């Protein structure tokens, strides 16, 4: 059953543009820093987090374009959701492979203090963005904006789990904690992908 989009007021529309612009800028920084740190440290947890950040960046751009260009919406949202869901399942499979290889090669994963910093910031920033997007989605009845809020909230959860793995490795020298944290992220990534494919964002975001 399709949702009837409400025409947003000028103030609401301006706020959506601001929130999505902030999200886009931060996700560019977050994805680039976390993926670079993942490459340098050979960190599966950072790889999973950075990959999800890149996908969330695409989602934020779609929502931003939607409210800027005044598209009719339903078909655009469904197509974007299917693409996002497919990318998330691909990401989950890749992270599972990288994490499994890291677990078999003990000591391969190196500590990443840069990764720890970006994860701490994400754990603070993303829940705040998700809260604002939930409020705006309620005002506009936009499924796309609501799904984007769910992804922002999930990004916050992912950052906490990945942070636990990186901190354990950095301060206690337990190298397998990083890929183990990455494996813990996979069900969350797949759940987000499944929700995107169904076109029903999580109500508990």
BELRAPE-V524452 format. One record per backbone hydrogen bond with DSSP energy under -0.5 kcal/mol. CO is the residue of the C=O (numbers start at 0). NH is the residue of the N-H. Records with the same first field share a line. If there is no record, write none. Layout:
CO->NH / NH
This chain:
2->4
5->7
8->12
9->13
10->14
11->15
12->16
13->17
14->18
15->19
16->20
17->21
18->22
19->23
20->24
21->25
22->26
23->27
24->28
25->29
26->30
27->31
28->32
29->33
30->34
31->35
32->36
33->37
34->38
35->39
36->40
37->41 / 42
40->109
41->43
42->46
43->47
44->48
45->49
46->50
47->51
48->52
49->53
50->54
51->55
52->56
53->57
54->58
55->59
56->60
57->61
58->62
59->63
60->64
61->65
62->66
63->67
64->68
65->69 / 70
72->76
73->77
74->78
75->79
76->80
77->81
78->82
79->83
80->84
81->85
82->86
83->87
84->88
85->89
86->90
87->91
88->92
89->93
90->94
91->95
92->96
93->97
94->98
95->99
96->100
97->101
98->102
99->103
100->104
103->105
104->107
111->115
112->116
113->117
114->118
115->119
116->120
117->121
118->122
119->123
120->123 / 124
121->125
123->127
124->128
125->129
126->130
127->131
128->132
129->133
130->134
131->135
132->136
133->137
134->138
135->139
136->140 / 141
139->5
140->142
141->145
142->146
143->147
144->148
145->149
146->150
147->151
148->152
149->153
150->154
151->155
152->156
153->157
154->158
155->159
156->160
157->161
158->162
159->163
160->164
161->165
162->166
163->167
164->168
165->169
166->170
167->171 / 173
168->172
172->174
173->176
174->177 / 178
175->179
176->180
177->181
178->182
179->183
180->184
181->185
182->186
183->187
184->188
185->189
186->190
187->191
188->192
189->193
190->194
191->195
192->196
193->197
194->198 / 199
198->200
201->204
